[in-house]
Amino acid sequence: MKVILLSDIKGVGKKDQVIEASDGYARNYLFPKNLAVEANNTNMSKLKAKQESNQFRKDTEKKEAEEIAKKLKGIMLKIKVKAGENGKIFGGVTSKEISEGLKRDYNINIDKKKIILTDTVKNLGMISVDIKLYEGVMGNLKVDIISE
């Protein structure tokens, strides 16, 4: 019997996957626990509509991420920090400060977790920061760290 899984089941399959299950397993375990529904025409059309909706949403998000990546190429973010005479920063510049600077100066919302910094920036000057905007879409931002 063909069934559509409603949730991930270890060793069986992932959510929204159509699998072939034995009649007893489907009727006695999957259906009573609401883990699957029968793969009839109605349920298959619902699944197809859901998959198309998810694909449209993913395409839209990817397109938005690509537009943000284009915007980031032309941006030079300036962050003012307190620093000593030799160019050492008191504290450091983190991904949180870069995220807040983008929101404040350019009205671009980027989660601090998406900003890839190997370590906290502790020196004045120009740095290039990679930002993972979406799966397969990377942005690059130039950040100028200047003394107050």
C-alpha positions as CSV (number, residue, x, y, z in Angstrom):
1,M,0.0,0.0,0.0
2,K,1.3,3.4,-0.9
3,V,1.2,6.0,2.0
4,I,2.3,9.6,2.5
5,L,4.3,10.2,5.6
6,L,3.1,13.0,7.8
7,S,6.3,13.1,10.0
8,D,9.8,11.7,9.9
9,I,10.0,8.1,10.9
10,K,13.5,6.7,11.6
11,G,14.3,3.8,9.2
12,V,11.2,4.4,7.1
13,G,11.3,7.8,5.5
14,K,11.0,11.6,5.8
15,K,7.9,13.8,6.1
16,D,5.9,14.2,2.8
17,Q,7.6,11.2,1.2
18,V,5.5,8.6,-0.6
19,I,6.5,5.1,0.4
20,E,5.3,1.6,-0.1
21,A,4.3,0.0,3.3
22,S,2.7,-3.3,4.1
23,D,-1.0,-3.2,4.6
24,G,-0.8,-4.3,8.3
25,Y,2.0,-1.8,9.1
26,A,0.0,1.0,7.6
27,R,-3.4,0.1,9.1
28,N,-2.3,-1.0,12.5
29,Y,0.6,1.5,13.2
30,L,0.9,4.4,10.8
31,F,-2.8,5.4,10.4
32,P,-3.8,5.1,14.1
33,K,-0.8,7.2,15.3
34,N,-1.4,9.8,12.5
35,L,2.1,9.2,11.1
36,A,0.8,8.6,7.5
37,V,-2.2,8.9,5.2
38,E,-3.2,6.7,2.3
39,A,-1.8,7.9,-1.0
40,N,-5.1,8.3,-2.8
41,N,-5.8,11.0,-5.5
42,T,-7.1,13.6,-3.0
43,N,-4.1,13.3,-0.7
44,M,-1.6,13.1,-3.6
45,S,-3.0,16.4,-5.0
46,K,-2.7,18.0,-1.6
47,L,0.9,16.8,-1.4
48,K,1.7,18.2,-4.8
49,A,0.2,21.6,-4.0
50,K,2.1,21.7,-0.8
51,Q,5.4,20.9,-2.6
52,E,4.7,23.5,-5.2
53,S,4.0,26.1,-2.5
54,N,7.3,25.2,-0.7
55,Q,9.3,25.4,-4.0
56,F,7.8,28.8,-4.8
57,R,8.7,30.1,-1.3
58,K,12.2,28.8,-1.6
59,D,12.7,30.4,-5.0
60,T,11.4,33.7,-3.6
61,E,13.7,33.6,-0.6
62,K,16.7,32.7,-2.8
63,K,15.9,35.6,-5.2
64,E,15.7,38.0,-2.2
65,A,19.0,36.7,-0.9
66,E,20.6,37.3,-4.3
67,E,19.3,40.9,-4.3
68,I,20.7,41.5,-0.8
69,A,24.1,40.0,-2.0
70,K,24.2,42.6,-4.8
71,K,23.4,45.4,-2.4
72,L,26.2,44.3,0.0
73,K,28.8,44.5,-2.8
74,G,28.4,48.3,-3.0
75,I,28.3,48.9,0.8
76,M,31.2,50.1,2.9
77,L,30.1,49.7,6.5
78,K,32.0,52.0,8.9
79,I,32.2,51.0,12.6
80,K,33.6,53.4,15.1
81,V,35.3,51.9,18.1
82,K,37.6,53.0,20.9
83,A,41.2,52.0,20.2
84,G,44.6,52.5,21.7
85,E,47.5,54.4,20.1
86,N,48.9,51.3,18.4
87,G,45.7,50.4,16.5
88,K,44.5,47.8,19.0
89,I,40.7,47.9,19.7
90,F,39.4,47.8,23.3
91,G,37.3,44.7,23.2
92,G,36.6,43.8,19.6
93,V,34.2,43.9,16.8
94,T,31.8,41.0,16.6
95,S,29.2,39.8,14.1
96,K,26.5,41.3,16.3
97,E,28.0,44.8,15.9
98,I,28.2,44.3,12.1
99,S,24.6,43.1,12.0
100,E,23.4,46.1,14.0
101,G,25.5,48.5,11.9
102,L,23.9,47.2,8.7
103,K,20.4,47.6,10.2
104,R,21.1,51.1,11.5
105,D,22.9,52.5,8.5
106,Y,21.4,50.7,5.5
107,N,18.2,49.1,6.8
108,I,19.3,45.6,5.9
109,N,18.3,42.9,8.4
110,I,20.9,40.1,8.6
111,D,21.0,37.6,11.4
112,K,24.3,37.8,13.3
113,K,24.6,34.0,13.0
114,K,24.8,34.3,9.2
115,I,27.9,36.6,9.4
116,I,31.0,34.5,9.1
117,L,33.9,35.8,11.3
118,T,36.6,33.4,12.2
119,D,37.5,35.4,15.3
120,T,36.6,38.8,16.8
121,V,38.3,41.6,15.0
122,K,40.8,43.3,17.3
123,N,42.6,45.8,14.9
124,L,41.7,48.9,13.1
125,G,41.4,48.9,9.3
126,M,39.5,47.3,6.4
127,I,38.3,43.7,6.6
128,S,36.2,41.7,4.2
129,V,33.3,39.7,5.8
130,D,31.5,36.8,4.2
131,I,27.8,36.4,4.9
132,K,25.8,33.3,4.2
133,L,22.5,34.7,3.0
134,Y,20.8,31.5,1.8
135,E,21.8,28.0,0.8
136,G,24.3,28.5,-2.1
137,V,24.1,32.3,-1.9
138,M,27.1,34.1,-0.3
139,G,27.4,37.8,0.2
140,N,30.6,39.8,0.8
141,L,30.7,43.0,2.8
142,K,33.6,45.4,3.3
143,V,33.8,46.8,6.9
144,D,36.1,49.7,7.8
145,I,36.9,49.8,11.5
146,I,37.9,53.3,12.5
147,S,38.8,54.9,15.8
148,E,36.5,57.4,17.5
